[in-house]
Amino acid sequence: MPIESALTLPLIDHHCHGISPAELDWKQFEALFSESYRPPPPGTNEFQKPLGLAIRAFCAPLLDLEPHATGEAYVERRLELGAAEVNRRLMQAANLDSLIVDTGHRSNAIHTFEETGGLAGRPAYEVVRIEAILEEVAASGVSAGNFAMAFADRLAERTTQAVGLKSIVAYRSTFAIPQTAPETSEVVTAVGAWMKAAAAAGRFRVSDPTIIRHGLWVGAEICRAKKLPLQLHVGFGDPDIYMHACDPTHFTDFIAAMEKWDVPITLLHNWPFLKEAQWMSEVFANVYYDAGVILNYGAAESERILREALQVGKFQKFLFSTDAFGLSELYYLGAFLFRRAFARILDDWIADGFMTVRDADEIVRMVAQENARRIYPGV
């Protein structure tokens, strides 16, 4: 029998991004459900993977198409309805309680977090990305000597209403870096070199471990003072990742330091490091984790992936997220696939005598809402 609460209780999406308002043609739509910067091989397309199958199977009916409509028919129907109507239908069908939105990625190409929440008809809250603020301040024309103060002031200003901070240190420098706060002189030297290189390249993109460490520790001080969580991207993502060094156990010293400061750390996505994330949630009081976007990319195997994510992790440390970016389809599927897999798993555990229906409902409430509310203030 299905666990009704797993299928119906509104979910707090604790990590997601804004939605594109653009009228997306075939290539633009394909690009937004690929993690690669490269096109598919000639004669193929992005619908020919598990996520593509899920869009055709489960999103098509919400656009008045038959399940398994072709990718071409799907994109054509999307354009007929218009982005605003498509986004409204899919976002409201996701049945979210609220959205906690990282606003630091391609913010000029997507709806604001308030607008994204409006499409869902639900409250939305902001998470500020540390690296985006580092880059913003560096591009402002501040000197290397004044950078640290300008960054601290700007980050504090940006977090006035935010419910958390986020770092993509795993992307930019990997977790396999020194984890103490750098000296001021080190920061000045690193920023000076970065500014010179950025001026020559015409782009401020931070990847220097010293600067990122500085950003992390300034952000951690804010989290400590304001009782905010710090999100850390782990594993699966764009091709600039060195995956072997994105294992969160590389970052044990920093996470342990945050435990002493009582700063919650939320490990995002975690595939293929789901076991490592679960272990960290077991041994550190401050570590939370999710399965995130990989449920969409696994699609037909989402139940198997979620089972792996729940093997030994603490239920009171597990969070729901979609990591949706750009496409409202990713919001809808993230919620749909999670609900379906979670209900089936709990049904099996009840049938096998490991829990009661009452136990299952308690777990659903924790994962759907209560865990997020425990660590994100005001949500």
C-alpha positions as CSV (number, residue, x, y, z in Angstrom):
1,M,0.0,0.0,0.0
2,P,1.4,3.5,-0.8
3,I,2.5,5.7,2.0
4,E,0.1,8.6,1.5
5,S,2.2,11.2,3.2
6,A,5.2,10.4,1.0
7,L,3.1,11.0,-2.1
8,T,1.2,14.1,-1.0
9,L,3.1,16.1,1.7
10,P,4.5,19.3,0.2
11,L,8.3,19.2,-0.1
12,I,10.8,21.9,0.9
13,D,13.3,22.1,-1.9
14,H,16.3,23.0,0.0
15,H,18.6,23.5,-3.0
16,C,17.5,24.7,-6.4
17,H,18.1,27.5,-8.9
18,G,16.0,29.9,-10.9
19,I,14.0,29.1,-14.0
20,S,14.6,30.4,-17.6
21,P,11.8,32.7,-18.8
22,A,13.0,32.2,-22.4
23,E,11.1,30.6,-25.3
24,L,13.5,27.7,-25.8
25,D,14.2,26.2,-29.1
26,W,15.5,22.6,-29.6
27,K,19.1,23.3,-29.0
28,Q,18.5,25.7,-26.1
29,F,16.2,23.2,-24.4
30,E,18.6,20.3,-24.9
31,A,21.4,22.4,-23.4
32,L,19.5,22.9,-20.1
33,F,19.2,19.3,-19.3
34,S,22.8,18.4,-20.0
35,E,25.7,18.7,-17.6
36,S,28.2,18.8,-20.6
37,Y,29.3,21.9,-22.4
38,R,29.5,19.8,-25.6
39,P,26.7,18.8,-28.0
40,P,25.6,15.2,-28.3
41,P,27.2,13.1,-31.1
42,P,26.0,13.8,-34.6
43,G,22.7,12.2,-35.3
44,T,21.8,11.8,-31.6
45,N,20.1,14.1,-29.0
46,E,19.8,14.7,-25.3
47,F,16.4,12.9,-25.1
48,Q,18.3,9.6,-25.6
49,K,19.2,9.2,-21.9
50,P,17.3,8.4,-18.7
51,L,16.4,12.1,-18.0
52,G,15.1,12.5,-21.6
53,L,12.9,9.5,-21.2
54,A,11.5,10.9,-18.0
55,I,10.6,14.2,-19.6
56,R,8.8,12.5,-22.4
57,A,7.0,10.0,-20.1
58,F,5.9,12.3,-17.2
59,C,6.1,15.9,-18.2
60,A,4.5,15.5,-21.6
61,P,1.0,14.8,-20.2
62,L,1.2,18.1,-18.2
63,L,1.6,19.9,-21.6
64,D,-1.5,18.0,-23.0
65,L,0.7,15.5,-24.9
66,E,0.5,11.7,-24.8
67,P,3.1,10.0,-22.6
68,H,6.3,9.2,-24.6
69,A,5.6,11.9,-27.2
70,T,8.7,12.5,-29.3
71,G,11.3,15.1,-28.2
72,E,10.5,17.2,-31.2
73,A,6.8,17.2,-30.4
74,Y,7.6,18.1,-26.8
75,V,9.7,21.1,-27.7
76,E,7.2,22.2,-30.3
77,R,4.3,22.0,-27.7
78,R,6.4,23.9,-25.2
79,L,6.8,26.8,-27.7
80,E,3.1,26.7,-28.5
81,L,2.1,27.1,-24.9
82,G,4.8,29.6,-24.1
83,A,7.4,29.5,-21.3
84,A,5.3,31.3,-18.7
85,E,2.4,28.8,-19.0
86,V,4.8,25.7,-19.1
87,N,6.6,26.9,-16.1
88,R,3.4,27.7,-14.2
89,R,1.9,24.2,-14.9
90,L,5.1,22.2,-14.0
91,M,6.0,24.2,-11.0
92,Q,2.6,24.0,-9.4
93,A,2.3,20.3,-10.2
94,A,5.5,19.8,-8.2
95,N,3.6,20.5,-5.0
96,L,6.4,22.2,-3.1
97,D,6.1,23.7,0.3
98,S,8.8,26.3,-0.3
99,L,12.0,26.8,-2.3
100,I,15.5,27.6,-1.1
101,V,17.3,29.1,-4.1
102,D,21.0,29.5,-4.9
103,T,21.1,32.8,-6.8
104,G,24.8,32.7,-7.8
105,H,24.7,30.8,-11.1
106,R,23.9,32.6,-14.4
107,S,21.5,34.9,-12.5
108,N,21.2,37.2,-15.6
109,A,19.5,34.3,-17.6
110,I,16.9,33.1,-15.1
111,H,14.0,34.3,-13.0
112,T,14.9,35.8,-9.6
113,F,14.3,33.6,-6.6
114,E,11.1,35.5,-5.8
115,E,9.8,35.1,-9.4
116,T,10.6,31.4,-9.3
117,G,8.7,31.0,-6.1
118,G,5.8,32.9,-7.6
119,L,5.6,30.4,-10.5
120,A,5.2,27.7,-7.9
121,G,2.8,29.8,-5.9
122,R,5.0,29.1,-2.8
123,P,7.5,31.1,-0.7
124,A,11.1,31.3,-1.9
125,Y,14.3,32.1,0.1
126,E,17.8,33.0,-1.0
127,V,21.1,31.2,-0.5
128,V,24.1,33.3,-1.4
129,R,27.0,31.7,-3.3
130,I,30.4,32.7,-1.8
131,E,32.3,32.5,-5.1
132,A,29.9,34.7,-6.9
133,I,30.5,37.4,-4.3
134,L,34.2,37.0,-4.5
135,E,34.0,37.5,-8.3
136,E,31.6,40.5,-8.0
137,V,33.9,42.3,-5.6
138,A,37.1,41.6,-7.6
139,A,35.4,43.0,-10.7
140,S,34.4,46.2,-8.9
141,G,37.8,47.7,-9.2
142,V,38.9,47.4,-5.6
143,S,42.6,47.0,-4.9
144,A,44.2,43.8,-3.8
145,G,45.0,45.4,-0.4
146,N,41.4,46.4,0.2
147,F,39.8,43.3,-1.2
148,A,39.4,41.4,2.0
149,M,37.5,44.2,3.8
150,A,35.4,44.9,0.7
151,F,34.5,41.3,0.3
152,A,33.5,40.9,4.0
153,D,31.3,43.9,3.8
154,R,29.6,42.8,0.6
155,L,29.0,39.3,1.8
156,A,27.5,40.5,5.1
157,E,25.3,42.9,3.1
158,R,24.1,40.2,0.8
159,T,23.2,37.8,3.7
160,T,21.0,40.2,5.5
161,Q,17.9,38.4,4.4
162,A,19.5,35.1,3.2
163,V,18.8,31.7,4.9
164,G,22.2,30.2,4.0
165,L,25.5,30.4,2.2
166,K,26.9,28.1,-0.4
167,S,30.4,27.2,-1.8
168,I,31.4,25.4,-5.0
169,V,34.9,24.9,-3.7
170,A,34.7,21.3,-5.0
171,Y,34.2,22.7,-8.5
172,R,36.8,25.4,-8.4
173,S,39.8,24.0,-6.5
174,T,38.5,20.5,-5.3
175,F,38.3,19.5,-1.7
176,A,41.9,18.4,-1.6
177,I,43.3,21.7,-0.5
178,P,44.5,23.2,2.8
179,Q,41.5,23.8,5.0
180,T,42.7,26.4,7.5
181,A,42.1,30.2,7.0
182,P,44.9,31.8,5.0
183,E,47.0,34.6,6.3
184,T,46.1,38.2,5.2
185,S,49.4,38.5,3.3
186,E,48.6,35.3,1.4
187,V,45.2,36.6,0.4
188,V,46.6,40.0,-0.8
189,T,49.2,38.2,-2.9
190,A,46.7,35.7,-4.4
191,V,44.1,38.4,-5.2
192,G,46.8,40.6,-6.8
193,A,47.8,37.7,-9.1
194,W,44.1,36.9,-9.8
195,M,43.2,40.4,-10.7
196,K,46.1,40.7,-13.1
197,A,45.2,37.4,-14.9
198,A,41.5,38.3,-14.9
199,A,42.2,41.7,-16.5
200,A,44.2,40.0,-19.3
201,A,41.5,37.3,-19.8
202,G,38.5,39.7,-19.5
203,R,36.8,37.5,-17.0
204,F,36.8,37.2,-13.2
205,R,36.5,33.5,-12.3
206,V,37.9,32.5,-9.0
207,S,39.7,29.2,-8.7
208,D,42.7,30.0,-6.5
209,P,42.6,27.8,-3.4
210,T,43.9,30.6,-1.1
211,I,41.1,33.1,-2.2
212,I,38.4,30.4,-2.0
213,R,39.6,29.4,1.5
214,H,39.4,33.0,2.5
215,G,35.9,33.2,1.2
216,L,34.9,30.0,3.0
217,W,36.2,31.2,6.4
218,V,34.6,34.6,6.1
219,G,31.4,33.0,5.1
220,A,31.7,30.5,8.0
221,E,32.0,33.4,10.4
222,I,28.7,34.8,9.1
223,C,27.1,31.4,9.4
224,R,28.3,31.0,12.9
225,A,27.0,34.5,14.0
226,K,23.7,34.2,12.2
227,K,23.0,30.5,12.7
228,L,22.9,29.8,9.0
229,P,23.8,26.5,7.2
230,L,26.7,26.3,4.7
231,Q,25.9,24.3,1.5
232,L,28.8,22.5,-0.2
233,H,28.5,21.1,-3.7
234,V,29.7,17.5,-3.9
235,G,30.4,15.2,-6.8
236,F,28.2,15.2,-9.9
237,G,28.3,18.3,-12.0
238,D,29.8,20.1,-15.0
239,P,32.9,18.8,-16.8
240,D,35.3,21.1,-15.0
241,I,35.2,18.9,-11.9
242,Y,38.1,16.6,-11.0
243,M,35.7,14.0,-9.6
244,H,38.2,11.9,-7.6
245,A,39.0,15.0,-5.5
246,C,35.3,15.9,-4.9
247,D,34.9,13.2,-2.3
248,P,33.7,15.1,0.8
249,T,35.9,13.1,3.1
250,H,38.8,15.2,1.7
251,F,37.1,18.1,3.5
252,T,36.9,16.4,6.9
253,D,39.1,19.0,8.7
254,F,37.0,21.9,7.6
255,I,33.7,20.1,8.4
256,A,35.1,19.2,11.8
257,A,36.0,22.8,12.4
258,M,32.4,23.8,11.5
259,E,31.1,21.3,13.9
260,K,32.9,23.1,16.7
261,W,31.3,26.3,15.6
262,D,27.8,24.6,15.4
263,V,27.5,25.5,11.7
264,P,25.3,23.0,9.8
265,I,27.0,21.7,6.6
266,T,24.7,20.4,3.9
267,L,26.3,18.1,1.3
268,L,24.6,18.5,-2.0
269,H,24.0,15.8,-4.7
270,N,26.8,13.5,-3.4
271,W,26.7,11.0,-6.3
272,P,29.0,9.0,-6.6
273,F,29.9,9.7,-3.0
274,L,26.5,8.8,-1.4
275,K,28.1,6.4,1.0
276,E,30.7,8.9,2.1
277,A,28.0,11.5,2.7
278,Q,26.0,9.1,4.8
279,W,29.0,8.2,6.9
280,M,29.7,11.9,7.5
281,S,26.0,12.5,8.6
282,E,26.5,9.6,11.1
283,V,29.7,10.8,12.7
284,F,29.4,14.6,12.6
285,A,26.6,16.4,14.4
286,N,26.4,19.2,11.9
287,V,26.4,17.3,8.6
288,Y,23.2,16.9,6.5
289,Y,23.0,15.5,3.0
290,D,20.7,14.9,0.0
291,A,20.6,12.9,-3.3
292,G,19.6,16.0,-5.3
293,V,19.8,16.2,-9.1
294,I,21.0,12.6,-9.6
295,L,17.5,11.3,-9.1
296,N,16.5,13.2,-12.3
297,Y,19.6,12.0,-14.2
298,G,19.0,8.4,-13.0
299,A,15.3,8.7,-13.7
300,A,14.2,5.0,-14.2
301,E,16.8,4.0,-11.7
302,S,15.9,6.8,-9.2
303,E,14.4,4.2,-6.7
304,R,17.7,2.3,-6.7
305,I,19.7,5.5,-6.2
306,L,17.4,6.6,-3.3
307,R,17.7,3.2,-1.7
308,E,21.5,3.7,-1.8
309,A,21.2,7.2,-0.3
310,L,19.2,5.8,2.6
311,Q,21.3,2.7,3.3
312,V,22.9,4.0,6.5
313,G,22.2,7.7,6.6
314,K,20.3,9.3,9.5
315,F,16.7,10.1,8.6
316,Q,16.9,13.3,10.6
317,K,19.9,14.4,8.5
318,F,18.5,13.7,5.0
319,L,17.0,16.5,2.9
320,F,15.0,16.8,-0.3
321,S,16.3,18.9,-3.2
322,T,16.0,19.0,-6.9
323,D,19.0,21.2,-7.8
324,A,16.7,22.3,-10.7
325,F,18.2,25.0,-12.9
326,G,16.6,26.6,-15.9
327,L,13.9,24.1,-16.7
328,S,10.7,23.8,-14.7
329,E,10.7,20.1,-15.9
330,L,13.6,19.5,-13.5
331,Y,11.6,20.8,-10.5
332,Y,8.6,18.7,-11.4
333,L,10.5,15.5,-12.1
334,G,12.8,16.0,-9.0
335,A,9.7,16.0,-6.8
336,F,7.8,13.3,-8.8
337,L,10.6,10.8,-8.9
338,F,11.6,11.4,-5.3
339,R,8.0,10.9,-4.1
340,R,7.5,7.7,-6.1
341,A,10.8,6.1,-5.0
342,F,10.4,7.2,-1.4
343,A,6.9,5.7,-1.1
344,R,8.0,2.4,-2.7
345,I,11.0,2.1,-0.3
346,L,8.9,2.8,2.8
347,D,6.3,0.3,1.7
348,D,8.9,-2.4,1.3
349,W,10.4,-1.6,4.8
350,I,6.9,-1.9,6.3
351,A,6.2,-5.1,4.5
352,D,9.5,-6.5,5.7
353,G,8.7,-5.7,9.3
354,F,11.3,-3.0,9.8
355,M,8.9,-0.2,10.6
356,T,5.2,0.7,11.1
357,V,3.1,3.1,9.0
358,R,3.5,5.5,11.9
359,D,7.3,5.3,11.7
360,A,7.1,5.9,8.0
361,D,5.0,9.0,8.3
362,E,7.4,10.4,10.9
363,I,10.3,9.8,8.5
364,V,8.4,11.4,5.7
365,R,7.7,14.6,7.8
366,M,11.4,14.8,8.7
367,V,12.7,14.5,5.2
368,A,10.0,16.5,3.5
369,Q,10.0,19.5,5.8
370,E,11.2,19.2,9.4
371,N,14.9,18.7,8.7
372,A,15.1,21.8,6.5
373,R,13.2,23.9,9.0
374,R,15.6,22.8,11.7
375,I,18.6,24.4,10.0
376,Y,17.3,27.1,7.6
377,P,16.1,30.0,9.8
378,G,12.6,31.3,9.1
379,V,11.7,28.7,6.4
